[in-house]
C-alpha cells in the first residue's frame, strides 16, 4: 500500500508499520463499533472511547496499511491487548488524525 497523506506510520511491535483507513475499512470500523466515523473520532480524541474503538481502529488501520487480517489480529493480541491504555490510545488517535486531518510531509523547524 502506498503511503499518502492519510497514512500513519509508527514503530509498532517489531518494525515500522503503515496504518491507514480506506473507505471500505471505515465502513467496517463503523459496523464493528456501532457509530459513525465522526462520532468515533470525536470521542477518541476526547478520551471518551470504548476499548473496542481503539482495538478496531488499530486493527483495521494495520489491514489498510498492508497487513493481512490474520497478522493484524495477531499484532493486536500481542502488542495491544495487555498494554496500558496510555500506550494504545496514541496509536488509535494517530490513525484517526491521519484520516481526518492528514499527515504532514513537510519538515518542521523547531528553533
N, C-alpha and C positions, 0 to 999 in steps of 0.2 A: 504494500500500500504506500503510495506516495505521500510525503509529508507536505502539508499545506498549512494555511493559517488557522485551521480548526483542529490541528493535530497537537496533542500534548505529549511531550517527551520527558520521561523520567527514568531514573535508575530504579527498577522495580524487581525485587527478587535477586537475580544473579547477573543482570545486564540492563543496559538502557533499552527501553521499550517505547513504542509509539502507542498512544491511546487516542481513539477517535470515535465519535458517534456519527454514523452515517444516517441518512433519513430512515432507512428500514430499521436500524438499531434504535433510533429514537422511538419509533412506534413500539418496538419490543420493550423498551425501558418503560414507556407509558403503560403498557399492558401489565408488566410484571410488578410495577409499583402502584398501579391504580390511580395515578394522577398524570396530568399533562406536564410536559417538559418545563413550562414556565413556573408552575407551582413547585415542581420538584426542585428546580434550580433555586427559586426564591427561598424555600425552606432549608435547603442545604447551605446556601450562603449565609443564612441567619442562624445556623446551628440548631435548627428545629427539625432535623431529619429523622427519618426512621432508619434503622440499621440496614434494612433491605435497600433503601435508596443508595447507600454507599456501596454496598457489595455489588449490586446490579449495575450501577454506573461504571464501576471499575471493570467488572467482568465483561460487559458489553463493549466498553472502550478498548479493552485488550483485543477482543474479536475484531473490532473495526480497525485496529492497528495492525492486524495481520496474524494474530494467534488463532489457532484452531479453537473451537468451542471447548473441546476436551482439555487442551492445555490451559485455556483461560480459567476453567473451573479448578484445575489443579493449582494454578498460581493463587487464586483466591483462597483456597483451602490452606495453602502453605504460608502465604505472606499477608493475609488479611484477617482470617477467622480468629486467630488467637493473639492479635496485636491490639495495643491500646487504640482507642478511637482517635486519640490525638495524632497518631501516625497515619491512620486510614483517611480521615476527613480531608487532609490537604490533597490527596490523590483524586478523590471524587470532585472536590472543588476545582482542581486543575482541569479535569476533563470537561466539566460543565462550563468553566470560564472560557476555555478554548472554543467551545461550541458557540457560546453566546456572544463573546467579545473578540474572539480571535487571539492569536499569539503574535507577539512582536518579533519580527525578523531583524529589526534594527538594533545595533549595539547601543548600550546606554553609556553615557558619560557620567561617572559617579564622583566627579570632582567637587 
